[in-house]
Amino acid sequence: MTIVPTGADREALLTAVASAAATDTTGVRVGRSCPHCGSRAHGRPWATADGRPVPVSAARTGGSTAVAAVSGPVDGDTSIGIDLEQVARVAAAPLDASGPDERRRLRDDRDRAAAWAVKEAVLKRDGRGLRVDPVAVEVDLARGVARFGGVEQPVTVLWPAPGTVLAVAAGGLPVLVDDRVSPPVV
């Protein structure tokens, strides 16, 4: 996973996929595809390396973009979803996306931003994104899990910069963050 300035995300995704697939970027293809309208200008990111699919995800906030690619053999459900949020932006939004139990566990704006990022990451991993009501994802930050569709899945919450949260839903796959975070996320 790498965080780069927005605008450099396509190149970062190419590089991340090549690294994850242990190949050269010349064998990598990336794009976006909207399953609803068929547009290639927006929608879920996709990637292939030497003709093989590589699960990927991307997220943007405040001039920065995070990209992620699954490394190693793709067996079973290796989908990934990520979300990058600024605490101040989430705190200012009129979000009511938590059930009563979850709401009691959220102590402050930092927790609310992390829970929102986890919800988006889980729903991106699912493939439907915010077409699903985020209340359907029950987040327990203390345990590092989210329950969605009756299934509990591990999630990773990272703080790449003060006031910025990165959430990863990868079905328990190890999460490695590239140390080339450039520029710092603000």
N, C-alpha and C positions, 0 to 999 in steps of 0.2 A: 504494500500500500504506500502510495506517495501523495504528498500534498504539494500542489504547484499553483502558480497564479492562473486564474481563469484566462483561457485563451491558449494556454500551453497544455491543455488537458488531452488533446488528441495525441500529441507527441509523447506525453507521459504515459498514456494508456498503451501506445505501441511499445514503448520501452518496457513497461511492466509486464505485458503479455509475453514479449520476447524473453525476458528474464525468467518468468514463471515457467515457460515452455522450454527453456534452455535452447533457444534458437536465435537466429539473426532477425532483425526487424524486417528484412526483405520478404520473409515468409509469413508475416503477420498482416492480417486484415482486421480492421475495426470499423464500427459504424453504430448507427442507432436505428431502431425500428419500432414504430408504434403499432401494437397489435390491433388497435381499434380503427385507425384511419389509413394505415399503411405508409404513412410518411416516414421518410428517412432523415428528416430535419430535426425530429425530436423522438422521444420514446426511450425504451430500455436499450442500454449499450450492449453490443455483442462483439465477439472477437473469435478469430480462428488463428491458429499457428500451424503452418505447414498443412493446412486443410482440416485440422482437427479443432473442434470447438473448445474454447477456453472460457469458463465462467468469469464474468467481470461485473463490476458495479462502479458507479461514479456518483458524486454529490458535490454541490456547490453552495458556498455561502460567502458573502462579503468580499468578493474578489479572489477567493481561493477555491480550488477544486481538489477533491480527493479522488484518487482512482485506485481500484483494487483488482487483482487477478488471482485466480486459484492456481497454485503451483502443484505440479505432480500429475499423476494419472487421474483422469476424470472417471470415477466409478460411482454409480448410484446418484444420490442427490448431493451434488457438490456446488449448488447454487450459492451465491453470496449477495448480500445486500449491505450497503453502507449509507450513512448519512452524516453530514457535517453541519453543525449548527453553532450560531453565536448565542450565548446565554442572553444577552441584552435583547436580541431580536425576538427570541422565543418569549421572554418575559413581557415584551411590549405587545405581543399578539394576543387576541382574545380567544385562546385555545381552551376548549373544554373537552379534552380527549381522554380523561381518566375516570375510571369507575371509582366508587367510594372507598374500597379497600386500598387501591393504588394511591388515591389522593391522600389518604392518611399517612402513607409511607413517604410521601414527597415533602421534604422539610423546607425547601427554599427554591429560588429561581434556578439555581444550578441543577438541583435534582429534577425539576420540571423540564429543563432543557435536555438533560440526559435521557429522561423517559421519552420525550418526544422524538429524539434522535433514534432511540432504540425502536420505537414504533415504526418510524419510516424505514429503518434498515430491515426490520422483519417483513414489512409489507413489500419492500422492493425485492427481497429474497423470494417471497411468495410469487412475485411476478405481476401482481395486480396493483401495487402501490396504493396511492390514496383513493383509489376507486372503492377500497374497503374502508369502512368506518374505523379510525384508529382506536376507538374505545374497545374494539374487538381484540386488541393486543394488551394483555395485562403484564405490566413490567414490575419486576422486583429487583431493583438495583443492588440491594444488599447481597442477594444471592447470585446476581449475574445471570438471570434468566428472564425469559419472556414466554408467556403462554398465549398461543394463538391456535385456533381451530382444535382445541382440546389437547394440543401437544406442547410440552414444555421444551424450550430450546435454549442452549447457552448463548449468551451475547457478551460482547466485549465493549467496554466503554473506556475511551482514552481521552486525555486532555492534551492535545498537541500544542496549545498555547493558552495563556490565561484567558478565560472567558469563551473558549472554543471547545466544543465537545465533538468527538468522533465516535460513532456507534457502528459496530460490525455484527451482523448476523451471518454466521458461516456454518451453522450446524455442528459446532464443536471443533471445526478445523482450527489449527494453530493460526494465530494472527501475528504477522511480523510487519512492523512499520518501517519503511525505508527511511534511512537517516538523512535523505536529501530533501528535507522540508525547506522549500524555498519559494518566496520569502516567508518569514514568520507570519502565521495567521493572526490577524488582529480582530 
